[in-house]
Amino acid sequence: MPGMRDWLIGLGVALACLVVSWAVLVLLARRLPPGPLRDLAAFLPDCATTVRRLRRDPRVPRRARIAIIVAGVWVASPIDLIPEFLPVIGPLDDVVVVALALRYAGRQVPRQVLLDAWPGEPRLLLRLLGAPAD
């Protein structure tokens, strides 16, 4: 029967895998030539920055802020539907959750607020959000 030490070692390994996968994404986002692969590698770090900025912005309504915080917690959590250590598909569930949260916030928050919070290419966020609601 595993003891507390085994659980702590397992948690440490999971956390290390998460940190390494994030470091690889950030490194790829900086080193890849412009194009779809670079955009994909930069997407999660850009989303994490956007979540951090939006959760503190007073122009973001409470419901949108809650959705954004839930997405941020989901990304930071070591528990995932798809394990992070699987290449390419590992971060996929994180991407989907964050994309859904940003789309939800995009219906409640002025578009310029989202664009101001987005550190990456604005065209990626605009593509994610779709056409503005009239």
C-alpha positions as CSV (number, residue, x, y, z in Angstrom):
1,M,0.0,0.0,0.0
2,P,1.5,3.3,-1.0
3,G,2.5,5.7,1.7
4,M,2.4,9.4,1.9
5,R,6.0,9.6,0.5
6,D,5.0,7.7,-2.6
7,W,2.1,10.1,-3.2
8,L,4.3,13.1,-2.8
9,I,6.9,11.7,-5.2
10,G,4.1,11.1,-7.7
11,L,2.7,14.6,-7.3
12,G,6.3,16.0,-7.7
13,V,6.8,14.0,-10.9
14,A,3.4,15.2,-12.3
15,L,4.2,18.8,-11.4
16,A,7.7,18.5,-13.0
17,C,6.0,17.1,-16.2
18,L,3.6,20.0,-16.3
19,V,6.4,22.6,-15.8
20,V,8.6,20.9,-18.5
21,S,5.7,20.8,-21.0
22,W,5.0,24.5,-20.4
23,A,8.7,25.3,-20.8
24,V,8.8,23.4,-24.1
25,L,5.7,25.4,-25.3
26,V,7.3,28.7,-24.4
27,L,10.6,27.7,-26.1
28,L,8.8,26.5,-29.2
29,A,6.8,29.7,-29.3
30,R,9.9,31.8,-29.4
31,R,12.1,29.6,-31.7
32,L,9.7,28.4,-34.4
33,P,9.4,30.4,-37.6
34,P,6.1,32.4,-38.1
35,G,3.3,30.1,-39.1
36,P,0.6,27.8,-37.7
37,L,3.0,25.7,-35.6
38,R,4.3,28.8,-33.8
39,D,0.8,30.1,-33.4
40,L,-0.3,26.8,-31.8
41,A,2.8,26.6,-29.5
42,A,2.2,30.2,-28.4
43,F,-1.6,29.8,-27.8
44,L,-1.6,28.4,-24.3
45,P,1.0,30.8,-22.9
46,D,-0.9,33.7,-24.5
47,C,-4.1,32.3,-23.0
48,A,-2.6,32.0,-19.5
49,T,-1.4,35.7,-19.7
50,T,-4.9,36.8,-20.9
51,V,-6.6,34.9,-18.1
52,R,-4.3,36.6,-15.6
53,R,-5.0,40.0,-17.0
54,L,-8.7,39.6,-17.4
55,R,-9.4,38.3,-13.9
56,R,-8.1,41.6,-12.5
57,D,-9.8,43.9,-15.0
58,P,-12.8,45.8,-13.5
59,R,-14.5,46.0,-16.9
60,V,-15.0,42.2,-16.9
61,P,-18.4,41.1,-15.6
62,R,-18.6,38.7,-12.7
63,R,-19.9,35.7,-14.8
64,A,-17.1,36.1,-17.4
65,R,-14.5,36.5,-14.6
66,I,-15.7,33.2,-13.1
67,A,-15.5,31.4,-16.4
68,I,-12.0,32.8,-17.0
69,I,-10.8,31.8,-13.5
70,V,-12.2,28.3,-14.0
71,A,-10.3,28.0,-17.3
72,G,-7.1,29.3,-15.6
73,V,-7.5,26.7,-12.8
74,W,-8.1,24.0,-15.3
75,V,-4.9,24.8,-17.2
76,A,-2.8,25.0,-14.0
77,S,-4.3,21.8,-12.6
78,P,-2.2,18.7,-13.0
79,I,-5.4,16.7,-13.5
80,D,-6.4,16.5,-17.1
81,L,-8.6,14.5,-19.4
82,I,-5.6,14.0,-21.7
83,P,-2.2,13.7,-19.9
84,E,0.2,16.6,-20.6
85,F,3.2,14.4,-21.4
86,L,1.6,13.1,-24.6
87,P,3.1,15.1,-27.4
88,V,0.8,17.4,-29.4
89,I,-2.5,16.1,-28.0
90,G,-1.5,16.6,-24.3
91,P,-2.4,20.3,-24.1
92,L,-5.5,19.8,-26.3
93,D,-8.0,19.7,-23.4
94,D,-6.5,22.9,-22.0
95,V,-6.8,24.6,-25.3
96,V,-10.4,23.6,-25.7
97,V,-11.4,24.8,-22.2
98,V,-9.6,28.1,-22.5
99,A,-11.0,28.7,-26.0
100,L,-14.5,28.1,-24.7
101,A,-14.0,30.4,-21.7
102,L,-12.6,33.2,-24.0
103,R,-15.5,32.8,-26.4
104,Y,-17.9,33.0,-23.5
105,A,-16.1,36.1,-22.2
106,G,-16.1,37.5,-25.7
107,R,-19.8,37.7,-25.6
108,Q,-19.9,39.7,-22.4
109,V,-16.7,41.8,-22.4
110,P,-16.0,44.6,-24.9
111,R,-13.8,43.2,-27.7
112,Q,-11.2,45.9,-27.1
113,V,-10.8,44.7,-23.4
114,L,-10.0,41.2,-24.7
115,L,-7.6,42.5,-27.4
116,D,-5.8,44.7,-24.7
117,A,-5.3,41.6,-22.5
118,W,-4.1,39.3,-25.4
119,P,-0.3,39.4,-25.6
120,G,-0.1,37.5,-28.9
121,E,-1.1,38.1,-32.5
122,P,-4.5,39.8,-32.4
123,R,-5.6,37.9,-35.5
124,L,-5.6,34.6,-33.5
125,L,-7.9,36.0,-30.8
126,L,-10.2,37.6,-33.4
127,R,-10.4,34.2,-35.2
128,L,-11.2,32.5,-32.0
129,L,-13.9,35.0,-31.0
130,G,-15.5,35.0,-34.4
131,A,-17.6,37.8,-35.9
132,P,-18.6,40.5,-33.4
133,A,-22.2,40.3,-32.2
134,D,-24.3,43.2,-33.3
